[in-house]
Amino acid sequence: MYNLARKTFFLISLAAVFFSSTAPYIEAQGSLSLSVGHSAQVQRRLSLADSWQNRRHGTQNLTSLTPQERRVLIDTYWGEGESTEEKLRIFDKFWSYADSKYAAFQGVDVDWNALRTKYRPEVAAGVSRGRFAAIMNQLAIALREPHTQALDLVVNVFTVPEPGVPSLAVGDTSFNPSGACTTTQADGTSLVYSAMPDHPLGLEPGDVVLGYEGRPWNVLYKELLAEEIPLWPLYWGGSTTSFAHSFQSSATINWHLFDSIDVQKASGSVVSVPTNLMPGPLWYGFCSEQLPIAGVDFPVGTWEQAVSSGVVAGTNVGYVYVWAWGPDSEIEFESQLRELIQVRGVDSLIIDFRFNTGGFLHASQKGLAALFDHPQPTVGFDIRRV
């Protein structure tokens, strides 16, 4: 990895990560190293967002505007940005690298050439910074690979969603600016499974977020996504179901777009609550789409100390969490498995890898070797051959 000065975009996994003159940036070829330290990257971006001096605060919720008015707001909010020549260079680099190197086009319903035909003339004719960020976001999500993103650091990272910010937030897990953690239900609604005490919107575990202003969230997010407003992304899922899950579970973090939120309380009553009760972004965590288990603590960290274990209360069942494959996770995972099996003599094991901020791809193998007599393939690599 190496630094580049005076760049505003970063393209991760496929082409490069570029950095602006206002903050440290990294360029990296390939994808293997980029999942390392995801939680550290998230915390870093939140710190940079808090210190960003040019953030603009607004009060107007976007649903009071027409799509055309929202496009004007996107154009004016972040300004002109880089020159058209620079925008075309970034566009061409990302598109061309994906066209020649991307190894996961199979099974993806995307006409990559058609996207270039659609968007490049628009960029060449001149677009604002916000519109260009949205175009690059559209290219990235079309690939359905969450490690492959094209982001303007100011637009897509440092400008945290709040009233007046024309962006669609996606990625409910990790650090959440809504003060509540939600997960998707089968009907497309979002179940609140954790919330800060005395939440300004009255959200409590067991509540269900139905949508906003009388309309279902799983309809609203699709309309906004189709409208191509810029994204504020932590991640999105790769498969059709996980892609939908990423947006559906992000209902609460998009409170800034609407005047009221519709909630079915745990009691069964349905209420509409004004979103202006929110004082601004409320950082709440940690959202992992997991519920506490008696006798088993969550990991302390999401990079270092990302492994924890215990015995489920009232049983002799061992339970192991791994939230990341950081520098110590390989040793921690193996030692905690051996503690449960050889010292505590559990009857069975539950190994929970569901929440995973990434890391060293082979770090689980030493621990899994304690469970299997023969090597078990757990990781595979594909290389694009043209």
C-alpha positions as CSV (number, residue, x, y, z in Angstrom):
1,M,0.0,0.0,0.0
2,Y,1.1,3.6,-0.6
3,N,-0.2,7.1,-0.3
4,L,-1.4,9.3,-3.1
5,A,-1.9,13.0,-2.6
6,R,-4.7,15.2,-3.7
7,K,-7.2,12.6,-4.8
8,T,-10.8,12.5,-3.7
9,F,-12.1,9.1,-4.7
10,F,-11.2,5.7,-3.5
11,L,-12.0,2.5,-5.4
12,I,-11.5,-0.5,-3.3
13,S,-10.8,-4.1,-4.2
14,L,-10.8,-3.8,-8.0
15,A,-8.9,-0.7,-9.1
16,A,-7.5,1.4,-6.3
17,V,-8.1,3.4,-3.2
18,F,-7.5,7.0,-3.7
19,F,-7.2,9.7,-1.1
20,S,-8.1,13.4,-0.7
21,S,-5.7,16.1,0.3
22,T,-7.9,16.6,3.4
23,A,-7.3,13.1,4.9
24,P,-4.9,10.1,4.7
25,Y,-5.8,7.8,1.8
26,I,-4.6,4.4,0.6
27,E,-4.3,2.8,-2.8
28,A,-4.3,-1.0,-2.9
29,Q,-4.4,-3.4,-5.8
30,G,-6.2,-6.7,-5.2
31,S,-8.7,-7.5,-2.5
32,L,-7.0,-9.8,0.0
33,S,-5.6,-7.1,2.3
34,L,-8.6,-4.8,2.2
35,S,-10.9,-6.8,4.5
36,V,-8.2,-6.6,7.2
37,G,-9.1,-4.2,9.9
38,H,-12.6,-3.4,8.7
39,S,-13.8,-2.3,12.2
40,A,-10.7,-0.1,12.6
41,Q,-11.5,1.5,9.2
42,V,-15.1,2.1,10.3
43,Q,-14.0,3.7,13.5
44,R,-11.5,5.8,11.6
45,R,-14.1,7.1,9.2
46,L,-16.4,8.0,12.0
47,S,-13.6,10.0,13.6
48,L,-12.8,11.7,10.4
49,A,-16.5,12.5,9.8
50,D,-16.7,14.1,13.3
51,S,-13.7,16.3,12.5
52,W,-14.8,17.2,9.0
53,Q,-14.9,20.9,9.0
54,N,-17.0,21.5,5.9
55,R,-20.1,19.5,6.9
56,R,-23.2,21.4,6.1
57,H,-26.2,21.1,8.4
58,G,-29.8,21.3,7.0
59,T,-33.3,20.9,8.3
60,Q,-35.3,19.9,5.2
61,N,-36.3,16.3,4.8
62,L,-35.9,15.0,1.3
63,T,-39.4,13.5,0.9
64,S,-40.8,17.1,0.8
65,L,-39.0,17.5,-2.5
66,T,-39.7,16.1,-6.0
67,P,-37.1,13.8,-7.6
68,Q,-36.0,16.7,-9.8
69,E,-35.6,18.9,-6.7
70,R,-33.7,16.2,-5.0
71,R,-31.3,16.0,-7.9
72,V,-30.8,19.8,-7.7
73,L,-30.0,19.5,-4.0
74,I,-27.5,16.7,-4.7
75,D,-25.9,19.0,-7.3
76,T,-25.7,22.0,-4.9
77,Y,-24.9,20.3,-1.6
78,W,-21.4,19.1,-2.4
79,G,-20.6,21.4,-5.3
80,E,-18.9,20.9,-8.6
81,G,-16.0,18.7,-7.4
82,E,-13.2,17.5,-9.6
83,S,-12.8,18.5,-13.3
84,T,-14.7,16.6,-15.9
85,E,-11.4,15.2,-17.1
86,E,-10.6,13.8,-13.7
87,K,-14.1,12.4,-13.3
88,L,-13.7,10.6,-16.6
89,R,-10.3,9.3,-15.6
90,I,-11.8,7.8,-12.4
91,F,-14.8,6.4,-14.3
92,D,-12.7,4.8,-17.0
93,K,-10.2,3.3,-14.5
94,F,-12.9,1.6,-12.4
95,W,-15.0,0.4,-15.3
96,S,-12.0,-0.8,-17.3
97,Y,-10.4,-2.6,-14.4
98,A,-13.7,-4.4,-13.6
99,D,-14.2,-5.2,-17.2
100,S,-10.8,-6.9,-17.5
101,K,-10.2,-8.2,-14.0
102,Y,-13.4,-8.7,-12.1
103,A,-13.9,-12.5,-11.4
104,A,-17.5,-12.6,-10.3
105,F,-19.6,-11.6,-13.3
106,Q,-21.0,-15.1,-13.4
107,G,-24.4,-15.2,-11.8
108,V,-24.7,-11.4,-11.7
109,D,-27.5,-9.9,-13.8
110,V,-25.6,-6.9,-15.2
111,D,-24.8,-5.6,-18.6
112,W,-21.4,-3.9,-17.8
113,N,-21.1,-2.5,-21.3
114,A,-24.5,-1.0,-21.1
115,L,-23.7,0.8,-17.9
116,R,-20.7,2.4,-19.5
117,T,-22.9,3.5,-22.5
118,K,-25.5,4.9,-20.1
119,Y,-23.3,6.8,-17.7
120,R,-20.1,7.9,-19.5
121,P,-21.7,10.4,-21.8
122,E,-23.4,12.0,-18.8
123,V,-20.1,12.3,-17.0
124,A,-18.5,13.7,-20.1
125,A,-21.2,16.3,-20.4
126,G,-20.4,17.5,-16.9
127,V,-21.9,16.4,-13.6
128,S,-21.7,17.7,-10.0
129,R,-19.6,16.0,-7.3
130,G,-22.7,14.5,-5.7
131,R,-24.1,13.2,-9.0
132,F,-20.7,11.7,-10.0
133,A,-20.5,9.9,-6.6
134,A,-24.0,8.5,-7.2
135,I,-23.0,7.2,-10.7
136,M,-19.9,5.5,-9.3
137,N,-22.1,4.0,-6.5
138,Q,-24.4,2.6,-9.1
139,L,-21.5,1.0,-11.0
140,A,-20.3,-0.6,-7.7
141,I,-23.6,-2.0,-6.5
142,A,-24.3,-3.4,-10.0
143,L,-21.4,-5.8,-9.3
144,R,-23.1,-7.1,-6.2
145,E,-19.8,-7.5,-4.4
146,P,-19.5,-5.6,-1.1
147,H,-15.7,-5.4,-1.1
148,T,-15.9,-3.6,-4.5
149,Q,-16.9,0.0,-3.9
150,A,-16.3,3.3,-5.5
151,L,-16.7,6.1,-3.0
152,D,-16.1,9.8,-2.8
153,L,-14.8,10.2,0.8
154,V,-16.6,13.4,1.4
155,V,-19.9,12.5,-0.1
156,N,-20.1,8.8,0.8
157,V,-18.1,8.6,4.0
158,F,-17.6,11.9,5.9
159,T,-21.1,13.4,5.3
160,V,-23.0,11.5,8.0
161,P,-26.8,11.3,7.2
162,E,-28.9,13.9,9.0
163,P,-31.7,16.1,7.9
164,G,-30.9,18.0,4.7
165,V,-28.2,15.4,3.6
166,P,-29.3,13.9,0.2
167,S,-27.9,10.3,0.7
168,L,-29.3,6.8,1.2
169,A,-27.7,5.0,4.1
170,V,-27.1,1.2,3.8
171,G,-25.4,-1.2,6.2
172,D,-27.1,-1.4,9.6
173,T,-24.4,-3.5,11.4
174,S,-21.4,-2.1,13.1
175,F,-21.7,1.5,14.1
176,N,-25.2,2.9,13.8
177,P,-26.2,6.6,13.7
178,S,-29.9,5.9,14.6
179,G,-29.6,4.8,18.2
180,A,-31.2,1.5,17.4
181,C,-30.3,-1.8,15.9
182,T,-32.7,-3.6,13.5
183,T,-32.8,-6.7,11.4
184,T,-35.0,-7.7,8.5
185,Q,-38.1,-9.8,8.8
186,A,-39.7,-12.0,6.2
187,D,-42.3,-9.4,5.2
188,G,-39.7,-6.7,4.6
189,T,-40.2,-4.8,7.9
190,S,-37.4,-4.2,10.3
191,L,-37.4,-5.6,13.8
192,V,-35.7,-3.5,16.6
193,Y,-33.6,-5.9,18.6
194,S,-31.6,-3.4,20.5
195,A,-32.0,0.3,21.3
196,M,-30.4,3.0,23.4
197,P,-32.2,3.8,26.7
198,D,-34.9,6.5,26.3
199,H,-34.6,6.6,22.5
200,P,-35.9,9.9,21.2
201,L,-38.3,8.1,18.8
202,G,-39.4,5.8,21.6
203,L,-37.9,2.7,19.9
204,E,-37.5,-0.3,22.0
205,P,-36.5,-4.0,21.4
206,G,-39.5,-5.8,20.0
207,D,-40.8,-2.8,18.0
208,V,-41.2,-3.2,14.2
209,V,-40.3,-0.3,11.9
210,L,-43.0,-0.5,9.1
211,G,-41.8,2.5,7.1
212,Y,-42.2,6.2,6.8
213,E,-45.0,8.7,6.2
214,G,-47.5,5.8,5.7
215,R,-45.4,4.0,3.1
216,P,-43.5,0.7,3.6
217,W,-39.7,1.0,3.9
218,N,-39.1,-1.9,1.5
219,V,-40.9,0.2,-1.2
220,L,-39.3,3.5,-0.3
221,Y,-35.7,2.3,-0.4
222,K,-36.2,0.7,-3.8
223,E,-37.5,4.0,-5.2
224,L,-34.6,6.0,-3.7
225,L,-32.1,3.4,-5.0
226,A,-33.7,3.6,-8.5
227,E,-33.5,7.4,-8.3
228,E,-29.8,7.1,-7.8
229,I,-29.2,9.3,-4.9
230,P,-25.7,9.0,-3.4
231,L,-25.1,6.2,-0.9
232,W,-23.7,6.4,2.6
233,P,-22.4,2.9,2.7
234,L,-20.9,0.6,5.2
235,Y,-21.6,-2.5,3.1
236,W,-24.2,-4.2,1.0
237,G,-24.9,-7.9,0.5
238,G,-23.8,-9.8,-2.6
239,S,-26.6,-12.3,-3.3
240,T,-30.1,-11.1,-4.1
241,T,-31.4,-11.9,-0.7
242,S,-28.5,-10.4,1.2
243,F,-28.5,-7.3,-1.0
244,A,-32.2,-6.7,-0.1
245,H,-31.4,-7.5,3.6
246,S,-28.8,-4.8,3.7
247,F,-31.2,-2.1,2.7
248,Q,-34.3,-3.5,4.5
249,S,-32.4,-3.7,7.8
250,S,-31.2,-0.1,7.3
251,A,-34.6,1.4,7.9
252,T,-33.8,3.4,11.1
253,I,-30.6,4.9,9.8
254,N,-32.6,6.7,7.1
255,W,-34.7,8.6,9.5
256,H,-33.1,11.8,8.1
257,L,-35.0,11.5,4.8
258,F,-38.5,11.6,6.3
259,D,-40.8,13.7,8.5
260,S,-42.3,10.7,10.4
261,I,-41.5,7.1,11.1
262,D,-44.2,4.4,11.4
263,V,-43.7,1.8,14.1
264,Q,-45.6,-1.2,15.3
265,K,-45.0,-1.3,19.0
266,A,-44.3,-4.6,20.8
267,S,-47.7,-4.2,22.3
268,G,-49.3,-4.3,18.8
269,S,-50.3,-0.7,18.5
270,V,-49.1,1.3,15.5
271,V,-47.7,4.8,16.0
272,S,-46.4,7.6,13.7
273,V,-43.6,9.5,15.4
274,P,-42.1,12.8,14.1
275,T,-38.4,12.3,13.2
276,N,-37.6,15.9,14.3
277,L,-37.5,14.5,17.8
278,M,-34.0,13.1,16.9
279,P,-31.3,15.6,18.0
280,G,-29.0,14.4,15.2
281,P,-27.0,11.3,14.6
282,L,-26.9,9.0,17.7
283,W,-24.0,6.6,17.5
284,Y,-25.1,3.4,19.0
285,G,-23.5,0.0,19.0
286,F,-22.6,-2.5,18.6
287,C,-25.1,-3.8,16.0
288,S,-24.3,-7.4,15.0
289,E,-27.8,-8.9,14.5
290,Q,-27.1,-11.2,17.4
291,L,-28.9,-11.4,20.8
292,P,-27.2,-11.9,24.1
293,I,-26.9,-15.5,25.3
294,A,-26.8,-16.2,29.0
295,G,-23.4,-17.5,30.0
296,V,-21.6,-16.2,26.9
297,D,-20.2,-12.7,26.6
298,F,-19.9,-10.9,23.3
299,P,-16.3,-10.3,22.1
300,V,-14.7,-7.2,23.6
301,G,-13.5,-5.9,20.2
302,T,-14.2,-6.1,16.5
303,W,-10.6,-6.6,15.4
304,E,-8.4,-7.4,18.3
305,Q,-10.0,-9.4,21.0
306,A,-12.7,-10.4,18.5
307,V,-13.2,-14.0,19.9
308,S,-15.2,-15.0,23.0
309,S,-16.7,-18.1,24.3
310,G,-18.6,-19.7,27.2
311,V,-21.1,-22.4,28.1
312,V,-24.7,-21.6,27.5
313,A,-26.4,-21.2,30.9
314,G,-28.3,-24.3,32.1
315,T,-26.6,-26.5,29.5
316,N,-23.3,-28.1,28.7
317,V,-23.2,-26.6,25.2
318,G,-20.2,-24.5,24.3
319,Y,-20.6,-21.4,22.3
320,V,-17.9,-19.5,20.4
321,Y,-18.2,-16.0,18.8
322,V,-15.7,-14.8,16.2
323,W,-16.4,-11.2,15.0
324,A,-13.2,-10.8,13.0
325,W,-10.1,-12.6,12.0
326,G,-7.6,-10.1,13.4
327,P,-3.9,-10.5,14.3
328,D,-4.7,-12.6,17.5
329,S,-7.9,-14.3,16.3
330,E,-6.2,-17.5,15.1
331,I,-4.6,-18.2,18.4
332,E,-7.7,-17.1,20.4
333,F,-10.1,-19.3,18.4
334,E,-7.9,-22.4,18.8
335,S,-7.3,-21.9,22.5
336,Q,-10.9,-21.2,23.3
337,L,-12.0,-24.3,21.4
338,R,-9.6,-26.4,23.3
339,E,-10.6,-24.9,26.6
340,L,-14.3,-25.8,25.9
341,I,-13.5,-29.3,24.5
342,Q,-10.6,-30.5,26.6
343,V,-10.9,-28.6,29.9
344,R,-14.6,-27.9,30.3
345,G,-15.8,-31.0,28.5
346,V,-18.8,-29.6,26.7
347,D,-21.2,-32.0,25.0
348,S,-21.5,-30.0,21.9
349,L,-20.5,-26.8,20.3
350,I,-22.0,-23.8,18.5
351,I,-19.5,-21.8,16.5
352,D,-21.0,-18.4,15.5
353,F,-19.2,-16.7,12.5
354,R,-22.4,-14.9,11.4
355,F,-21.1,-11.4,12.1
356,N,-17.7,-11.1,10.5
357,T,-15.8,-7.8,9.9
358,G,-13.2,-9.7,7.8
359,G,-9.5,-10.3,8.3
360,F,-7.0,-13.0,7.6
361,L,-8.7,-15.6,5.5
362,H,-7.0,-18.7,6.8
363,A,-7.1,-17.7,10.5
364,S,-9.9,-20.2,11.3
365,Q,-8.0,-23.3,10.1
366,K,-5.9,-24.0,13.2
367,G,-9.0,-24.0,15.4
368,L,-11.0,-26.0,13.0
369,A,-8.2,-28.6,12.8
370,A,-9.0,-29.4,16.4
371,L,-12.5,-30.5,15.3
372,F,-11.8,-32.6,12.2
373,D,-9.5,-35.5,11.6
374,H,-8.7,-34.5,8.1
375,P,-8.2,-31.1,6.4
376,Q,-11.5,-29.5,5.5
377,P,-11.6,-26.9,2.6
378,T,-13.1,-23.7,3.9
379,V,-11.7,-21.0,1.6
380,G,-11.3,-20.9,-2.1
381,F,-9.8,-18.4,-4.5
382,D,-10.8,-17.5,-8.1
383,I,-8.7,-15.7,-10.6
384,R,-10.1,-14.1,-13.7
385,R,-8.6,-15.5,-16.9
386,V,-9.3,-13.5,-20.0
